């Protein structure tokens, strides 16, 4: 399934440009709710960042750099 993922540097891009790096945290994984995930923009700025993505519909609430503190 394709969706747009907003890179904090490059803006919204097709998810095919990125590599998924897994969910952050030690809690339960793959729950039907928003989760924080690592993403690498391999065809763009080549930086790691965090996306808060709802796995039910792939909507992305926000993104931030991996080294920034979590929001909320």
C-alpha positions, 0 to 999 in steps of 0.5 A: 500500500502506498502513502505519503510520508512527510520527511522533516527535511524534504516534505511529503514523498511516496513511502517507496523512497524510505526504509522502515526502521521499526517501531520505537519503544519497548511496549506492545507492537503492531497495535491498531493505533498510532505508533512511533516508528523510525524511517530512513529517507534513502532516496532523499536527504538520507537521514533518520527520523520518527513518524507517528503513524496510525497503522490502521490507515497509514495516516501520519500525525507528525514527524520529527528528527530521531534525535529530537525529544518526543512530543506529548 
